[in-house]
Amino acid sequence: MSGIVAFSEWRKLPVSLSELCINTTLRCGQSFRWHNVPDSDEWRCVLHGRLLSLRQDSTYLYYRAYEPAKTRALESPPKKTPGKDGEGPDETLSLIKHYFNLSSNLTDLYSQWSSQDPNFKKKAPQFTGIRILRQDAWEALISFICSSNNNIARISQMVEKLCIHYGPPIGTVDDRAYHDFPCPEALTGEGVEASLRSLGFGYRAKFIYKTAVMVSQEREQGWLDSLRNPESPSLGVEAAPGGEMKPEGRDGYREAHEKLLELQGVGPKVADCVCLMGLGWGESVPVDTHVWQIAVRDYKFGRGAHKSLTKATYDAVGNHFRKLWGKEAGWAHSVLFTADLKTFSDRLSASKKMKVDIDVKEEKDHLELDMKVTTAIAIKRPAEDDEIKVEKEEEKENIIIQASETTRSTRSTRASKRLRR
């Protein structure tokens, strides 16, 4: 076991909350390994052999890292981002930019989706900054096999157990041991299935073990990453065109989806989750019962030939969203999915107040009226999670004020003044 961790100094990346909100992105069912440090706004996770620590304010994303002397080699070295003056390349920054998919302008994407969909336009302003992560394909595959008939809290517990029992240790911080995600070979040993059952994985234990065997022993090395969208490559790999978009998605996406269905424990929804969040196919739209309820409530499904969630209906929902939102339909769908999660439901309630100040100045032959209108929107954030107990009443809310001012000057003659009298 690696020893006590000493982090690097904090560095910062300019990024607004409308472009990235880690408090939402890391909790909306994409990745299940990020740990929110108790009583803080700090998030930690091991990625590519190094322990990352993140926090954020309205202007910057702050980051630091710990990397042990011997780490798992990357499949491809990351592009090195120049560090500060006098410092070496900042590989951690390169990793963060890749992982959070920061090359895309999220404000533009939200505007595009809002112009095409009134429902998105209505809900998105309260859920800005949600990004589709560029995750390791193998981790996404196993994580979403664990997601079958499960909730985010239990999935996170299962993934944590996989890392603790089979993943390489990286270090210990505040009495918490951090491990990287186990490679396929680590889950093919004798007794793995039985061990996972004893750890509470149930029928998923068989799927995880058999899929690990298939990927590591029955497929060519690099097979899983060969299914990746060339426009969204692995860390350190140059991007390439991903093909022509079609109503059912690009050919590469359809091929990846079909090949994933050959694995144990992978149905259409799990395959789409892996395609979207592990292989970079933005048009992939995972449809579970939750998304089906959104489609019925907001997009008039559940009638005629699409009364229930069948294979044909599954495809119809995906095609509808692809037609509506384009080749990043899965990203837009994830914003609405997040808005519908219990954890975030009614998270924001806004009130609007307007204040008018009038300053009257009497000149020699006229009156000068300066009117200032201030519009303030107070956004009340309740406790972040239904399961969190807040001990102090005053800590239950955080009020954010967004204000705008307009000033208008008006000139009146003395005759006007006499008329008012």
C-alpha positions as CSV (number, residue, x, y, z in Angstrom):
1,M,0.0,0.0,0.0
2,S,1.3,3.4,-0.9
3,G,1.9,5.8,2.0
4,I,0.4,9.0,3.1
5,V,-0.2,11.3,0.1
6,A,1.4,14.7,-0.3
7,F,-0.4,16.7,-3.0
8,S,1.1,19.2,-5.3
9,E,0.2,22.9,-4.9
10,W,-3.2,24.1,-6.0
11,R,-3.4,25.4,-9.6
12,K,-6.4,27.0,-11.3
13,L,-8.1,26.9,-14.6
14,P,-10.4,29.8,-15.7
15,V,-13.8,28.2,-16.3
16,S,-17.3,29.5,-15.5
17,L,-20.0,27.5,-13.9
18,S,-22.0,27.7,-17.1
19,E,-19.3,25.9,-18.9
20,L,-18.5,23.3,-16.2
21,C,-20.2,22.6,-12.8
22,I,-18.4,19.7,-11.1
23,N,-21.0,19.5,-8.3
24,T,-23.6,18.5,-10.9
25,T,-21.5,16.7,-13.5
26,L,-19.8,14.4,-11.0
27,R,-23.1,13.4,-9.3
28,C,-25.4,12.8,-12.2
29,G,-24.8,9.1,-12.9
30,Q,-21.9,9.2,-15.3
31,S,-18.9,8.3,-13.1
32,F,-19.2,6.5,-9.8
33,R,-15.8,6.9,-8.3
34,W,-15.6,10.6,-7.3
35,H,-15.5,11.2,-3.6
36,N,-16.8,14.3,-2.1
37,V,-14.6,15.1,0.9
38,P,-16.9,15.5,4.0
39,D,-17.7,19.0,5.1
40,S,-16.0,20.5,2.0
41,D,-16.5,21.3,-1.7
42,E,-13.5,19.2,-2.7
43,W,-13.8,16.2,-5.0
44,R,-11.2,13.4,-5.3
45,C,-10.7,10.5,-7.7
46,V,-7.9,8.4,-9.2
47,L,-7.5,8.8,-13.0
48,H,-4.7,7.3,-15.0
49,G,-2.6,6.4,-12.0
50,R,-2.8,9.8,-10.3
51,L,-5.0,11.1,-7.5
52,L,-6.8,14.2,-8.5
53,S,-8.4,16.7,-6.2
54,L,-10.8,19.4,-7.5
55,R,-12.8,22.3,-6.2
56,Q,-14.5,25.1,-7.9
57,D,-15.9,28.7,-7.5
58,S,-17.7,30.9,-9.9
59,T,-14.5,31.8,-11.8
60,Y,-12.0,29.0,-11.5
61,L,-11.6,25.2,-11.4
62,Y,-8.9,24.5,-8.8
63,Y,-6.9,21.3,-9.1
64,R,-4.0,19.5,-7.6
65,A,-2.6,15.9,-7.9
66,Y,-0.6,13.2,-6.3
67,E,1.2,10.8,-8.6
68,P,3.2,7.9,-7.0
69,A,6.6,7.0,-8.3
70,K,5.3,4.0,-10.2
71,T,2.0,4.5,-11.9
72,R,0.1,2.5,-14.5
73,A,1.4,3.6,-17.9
74,L,-1.0,5.4,-20.1
75,E,-1.9,3.8,-23.4
76,S,-0.8,7.0,-25.1
77,P,1.1,9.9,-23.4
78,P,-1.1,13.0,-22.9
79,K,-0.3,16.1,-24.8
80,K,1.6,18.3,-22.4
81,T,0.2,21.7,-21.5
82,P,2.9,24.3,-20.7
83,G,3.1,25.0,-17.0
84,K,3.7,28.3,-15.4
85,D,6.8,30.3,-16.0
86,G,9.8,28.3,-14.9
87,E,7.8,25.1,-14.4
88,G,7.5,21.9,-16.5
89,P,4.6,20.8,-18.6
90,D,1.3,20.5,-16.7
91,E,0.2,16.9,-17.5
92,T,-2.6,17.1,-14.9
93,L,-4.2,20.0,-16.7
94,S,-4.1,18.1,-20.0
95,L,-5.8,15.2,-18.3
96,I,-8.5,17.5,-16.8
97,K,-9.2,19.2,-20.1
98,H,-9.6,15.8,-21.8
99,Y,-11.6,14.2,-19.1
100,F,-14.1,17.0,-18.8
101,N,-14.3,17.4,-22.6
102,L,-13.5,21.1,-22.3
103,S,-12.8,21.6,-26.0
104,S,-16.6,22.0,-26.6
105,N,-18.3,25.3,-26.0
106,L,-21.2,24.3,-23.7
107,T,-22.9,27.7,-23.8
108,D,-23.2,27.4,-27.6
109,L,-24.5,23.8,-27.3
110,Y,-27.2,24.8,-24.7
111,S,-28.3,27.6,-27.0
112,Q,-28.5,25.3,-30.0
113,W,-30.6,22.7,-28.1
114,S,-32.8,25.4,-26.5
115,S,-33.6,26.8,-30.0
116,Q,-34.7,23.4,-31.1
117,D,-36.6,22.2,-28.0
118,P,-38.9,24.4,-25.8
119,N,-38.7,21.7,-23.0
120,F,-35.0,21.9,-22.9
121,K,-35.1,25.7,-23.0
122,K,-37.4,25.6,-19.9
123,K,-35.3,23.3,-17.8
124,A,-31.7,23.8,-18.9
125,P,-31.1,27.3,-17.2
126,Q,-31.3,25.6,-13.8
127,F,-28.8,22.9,-14.8
128,T,-26.0,24.6,-16.6
129,G,-22.4,23.2,-16.7
130,I,-23.2,19.6,-17.3
131,R,-20.6,17.9,-19.4
132,I,-20.3,14.4,-20.8
133,L,-17.1,13.0,-19.4
134,R,-14.5,11.3,-21.5
135,Q,-14.1,8.2,-19.4
136,D,-12.0,5.1,-19.7
137,A,-14.1,2.6,-21.8
138,W,-13.4,-0.4,-19.6
139,E,-14.4,1.4,-16.4
140,A,-17.6,2.7,-18.1
141,L,-18.4,-0.9,-19.3
142,I,-18.1,-2.5,-15.8
143,S,-19.7,0.4,-14.0
144,F,-22.8,0.3,-16.2
145,I,-23.0,-3.5,-15.9
146,C,-23.3,-2.7,-12.2
147,S,-26.1,-0.2,-12.9
148,S,-28.6,-2.9,-13.9
149,N,-31.7,-2.5,-11.6
150,N,-29.7,-0.3,-9.3
151,N,-29.4,3.3,-8.1
152,I,-26.4,5.7,-8.1
153,A,-25.6,5.3,-4.4
154,R,-25.4,1.5,-4.7
155,I,-23.5,1.5,-8.0
156,S,-21.0,3.8,-6.4
157,Q,-20.6,1.4,-3.5
158,M,-20.0,-1.5,-5.8
159,V,-17.5,0.3,-7.9
160,E,-15.7,1.3,-4.7
161,K,-15.5,-2.3,-3.7
162,L,-14.1,-3.3,-7.1
163,C,-11.3,-0.7,-6.7
164,I,-10.5,-1.6,-3.1
165,H,-10.3,-5.4,-3.7
166,Y,-8.9,-5.5,-7.2
167,G,-7.5,-2.1,-8.2
168,P,-3.9,-0.9,-7.8
169,P,-3.4,1.3,-4.6
170,I,-2.3,4.9,-5.2
171,G,-2.2,6.5,-1.7
172,T,-4.0,7.4,1.5
173,V,-5.5,10.8,2.3
174,D,-7.3,11.6,5.6
175,D,-7.4,7.8,6.5
176,R,-9.1,7.0,3.2
177,A,-7.3,4.7,0.8
178,Y,-7.5,5.5,-2.9
179,H,-7.2,2.9,-5.7
180,D,-7.3,3.1,-9.5
181,F,-9.9,1.1,-11.4
182,P,-8.9,-2.6,-11.9
183,C,-7.8,-3.7,-15.4
184,P,-9.7,-6.6,-17.1
185,E,-7.0,-9.2,-16.2
186,A,-7.5,-8.4,-12.5
187,L,-11.1,-9.6,-12.6
188,T,-10.4,-13.0,-14.4
189,G,-8.7,-14.8,-11.5
190,E,-10.1,-18.0,-9.8
191,G,-12.7,-17.1,-7.3
192,V,-13.4,-13.6,-8.5
193,E,-17.1,-14.4,-9.2
194,A,-17.6,-16.0,-5.8
195,S,-15.8,-13.1,-4.1
196,L,-18.0,-10.5,-5.8
197,R,-21.1,-12.4,-4.8
198,S,-19.9,-12.3,-1.2
199,L,-19.4,-8.5,-1.6
200,G,-23.0,-8.0,-2.6
201,F,-22.9,-7.9,-6.4
202,G,-25.5,-10.6,-6.8
203,Y,-26.1,-11.8,-10.4
204,R,-23.8,-9.0,-11.7
205,A,-20.8,-10.9,-10.3
206,K,-21.1,-13.5,-13.1
207,F,-21.5,-10.8,-15.8
208,I,-18.4,-8.9,-14.6
209,Y,-16.2,-12.0,-14.4
210,K,-17.3,-13.3,-17.8
211,T,-17.1,-9.9,-19.5
212,A,-13.5,-9.5,-18.1
213,V,-12.6,-12.9,-19.6
214,M,-14.1,-12.0,-22.9
215,V,-12.3,-8.6,-23.2
216,S,-8.9,-9.8,-21.9
217,Q,-8.7,-13.3,-23.4
218,E,-11.2,-13.6,-26.3
219,R,-10.7,-10.2,-28.0
220,E,-7.7,-8.5,-29.5
221,Q,-5.7,-6.2,-27.3
222,G,-7.2,-2.7,-27.6
223,W,-10.5,-4.1,-29.0
224,L,-12.7,-1.9,-26.7
225,D,-11.0,1.3,-27.6
226,S,-11.2,0.4,-31.3
227,L,-14.9,1.0,-30.9
228,R,-14.4,4.6,-29.8
229,N,-15.6,7.6,-31.8
230,P,-12.5,9.0,-33.7
231,E,-13.8,12.5,-33.0
232,S,-13.5,11.8,-29.2
233,P,-10.3,9.7,-28.9
234,S,-8.4,8.4,-25.9
235,L,-6.1,10.7,-24.0
236,G,-3.1,11.7,-26.2
237,V,-4.6,10.5,-29.5
238,E,-5.3,12.9,-32.4
239,A,-9.0,13.3,-33.3
240,A,-10.3,12.2,-36.7
241,P,-13.6,12.5,-38.5
242,G,-16.4,10.3,-37.1
243,G,-18.5,9.7,-40.2
244,E,-21.8,11.0,-41.6
245,M,-24.7,11.5,-39.2
246,K,-27.8,9.4,-39.9
247,P,-31.2,9.3,-38.2
248,E,-30.1,6.2,-36.3
249,G,-26.6,7.5,-35.7
250,R,-23.3,7.2,-37.4
251,D,-22.1,3.8,-38.7
252,G,-19.4,3.7,-36.1
253,Y,-21.9,4.1,-33.3
254,R,-24.2,1.4,-34.6
255,E,-21.2,-1.0,-34.9
256,A,-20.0,-0.2,-31.4
257,H,-23.4,-0.7,-30.0
258,E,-23.9,-4.1,-31.7
259,K,-20.5,-5.4,-30.6
260,L,-21.1,-4.4,-27.0
261,L,-24.3,-6.4,-27.0
262,E,-22.1,-9.6,-27.4
263,L,-20.8,-9.1,-23.9
264,Q,-22.3,-10.6,-20.7
265,G,-24.7,-8.3,-18.9
266,V,-24.9,-5.8,-21.7
267,G,-28.3,-4.9,-23.1
268,P,-29.3,-1.9,-25.3
269,K,-29.3,0.6,-22.4
270,V,-26.0,-0.5,-20.9
271,A,-24.5,-0.5,-24.4
272,D,-25.7,3.0,-25.0
273,C,-24.3,4.2,-21.7
274,V,-20.9,2.8,-22.6
275,C,-21.1,4.3,-26.1
276,L,-22.0,7.7,-24.8
277,M,-19.8,8.0,-21.6
278,G,-17.0,5.6,-22.4
279,L,-16.6,5.6,-26.2
280,G,-17.5,9.2,-27.1
281,W,-20.5,8.6,-29.4
282,G,-22.5,11.7,-28.6
283,E,-25.6,10.6,-30.5
284,S,-26.1,7.6,-28.2
285,V,-29.2,8.0,-26.1
286,P,-29.6,5.5,-23.2
287,V,-33.3,4.8,-22.6
288,D,-34.3,3.3,-19.3
289,T,-37.6,3.5,-17.5
290,H,-36.7,7.0,-16.2
291,V,-35.9,8.4,-19.6
292,W,-39.0,6.6,-20.9
293,Q,-41.1,8.5,-18.4
294,I,-39.6,11.8,-19.6
295,A,-40.4,10.8,-23.2
296,V,-44.0,10.1,-22.3
297,R,-44.5,13.2,-20.1
298,D,-42.7,15.8,-22.3
299,Y,-42.5,14.3,-25.8
300,K,-45.9,12.6,-26.4
301,F,-44.7,9.1,-26.4
302,G,-46.8,6.4,-24.8
303,R,-49.5,6.5,-27.4
304,G,-50.4,4.4,-30.4
305,A,-47.6,2.1,-31.4
306,H,-45.4,3.3,-28.6
307,K,-47.5,2.6,-25.5
308,S,-44.7,0.7,-23.7
309,L,-40.9,0.5,-23.7
310,T,-40.2,-2.2,-26.3
311,K,-37.2,-2.6,-28.6
312,A,-39.1,-0.6,-31.3
313,T,-40.0,2.1,-28.9
314,Y,-36.5,2.2,-27.5
315,D,-35.2,2.9,-31.0
316,A,-38.0,5.4,-31.7
317,V,-37.1,7.5,-28.6
318,G,-33.4,7.6,-29.5
319,N,-34.2,8.5,-33.1
320,H,-36.6,11.3,-32.0
321,F,-33.9,12.8,-29.8
322,R,-31.2,12.5,-32.4
323,K,-33.5,14.3,-34.9
324,L,-34.3,17.0,-32.3
325,W,-30.8,17.6,-30.9
326,G,-28.3,16.3,-33.5
327,K,-25.1,14.3,-33.0
328,E,-24.7,15.4,-29.4
329,A,-28.3,14.2,-28.5
330,G,-27.0,12.0,-25.7
331,W,-25.5,15.1,-24.1
332,A,-28.7,17.0,-24.2
333,H,-30.6,14.0,-23.0
334,S,-28.3,13.8,-20.0
335,V,-29.1,17.4,-19.0
336,L,-32.8,16.5,-18.9
337,F,-32.1,13.2,-17.1
338,T,-30.2,15.1,-14.4
339,A,-33.0,17.6,-14.1
340,D,-35.3,14.7,-13.3
341,L,-33.2,13.0,-10.7
342,K,-34.5,13.0,-7.2
343,T,-31.2,14.3,-5.9
344,F,-31.7,17.5,-8.0
345,S,-35.4,17.8,-8.1
346,D,-36.6,21.2,-7.1
347,R,-33.0,22.1,-6.3
348,L,-33.4,25.6,-7.5
349,S,-36.3,28.0,-6.8
350,A,-35.9,31.5,-8.1
351,S,-37.6,34.8,-7.1
352,K,-37.3,38.0,-9.0
353,K,-37.3,41.5,-7.5
354,M,-37.2,44.9,-9.1
355,K,-36.1,48.1,-7.4
356,V,-36.6,51.5,-8.9
357,D,-34.6,54.5,-7.7
358,I,-35.4,58.0,-9.0
359,D,-33.1,61.0,-8.4
360,V,-34.6,64.4,-9.2
361,K,-32.3,67.3,-9.8
362,E,-33.8,70.8,-10.3
363,E,-31.8,73.0,-12.7
364,K,-32.4,76.6,-13.7
365,D,-35.0,76.0,-16.4
366,H,-35.7,72.2,-16.3
367,L,-35.8,69.1,-14.1
368,E,-33.3,66.3,-14.5
369,L,-34.7,62.8,-13.6
370,D,-32.3,59.9,-13.3
371,M,-34.1,56.6,-12.9
372,K,-32.1,53.4,-12.1
373,V,-33.9,50.1,-12.3
374,T,-32.2,47.1,-10.6
375,T,-33.5,43.6,-11.3
376,A,-32.3,40.9,-8.9
377,I,-32.8,37.2,-9.2
378,A,-32.4,35.3,-5.9
379,I,-31.7,31.7,-6.4
380,K,-32.2,29.6,-3.3
381,R,-30.3,26.3,-3.2
382,P,-31.8,23.9,-0.7
383,A,-29.8,21.1,1.0
384,E,-27.9,19.3,-1.8
385,D,-29.1,15.8,-1.1
386,D,-32.3,14.4,0.5
387,E,-30.1,12.1,2.6
388,I,-27.8,14.9,4.0
389,K,-28.8,16.2,7.4
390,V,-28.0,19.9,8.0
391,E,-27.2,20.6,11.6
392,K,-27.5,24.4,11.5
393,E,-30.5,26.0,10.2
394,E,-28.6,28.9,8.7
395,E,-26.5,26.4,6.6
396,K,-29.5,25.0,4.8
397,E,-29.5,27.7,2.1
398,N,-27.1,29.5,-0.1
399,I,-28.4,32.5,-1.8
400,I,-26.9,33.6,-5.1
401,I,-27.9,37.0,-6.4
402,Q,-27.7,37.9,-10.1
403,A,-28.4,41.6,-10.7
404,S,-28.6,43.9,-13.7
405,E,-29.0,47.7,-13.8
406,T,-30.4,50.1,-16.3
407,T,-30.2,53.9,-16.0
408,R,-32.4,56.3,-17.9
409,S,-32.3,60.1,-17.8
410,T,-35.3,62.3,-18.5
411,R,-35.4,66.1,-18.9
412,S,-38.5,68.0,-17.9
413,T,-39.3,71.8,-18.3
414,R,-40.4,74.0,-15.4
415,A,-43.8,74.1,-16.9
416,S,-44.1,70.4,-16.3
417,K,-43.1,71.0,-12.7
418,R,-45.9,73.6,-12.3
419,L,-48.5,71.3,-13.8
420,R,-47.5,68.6,-11.3
421,R,-48.2,71.0,-8.5
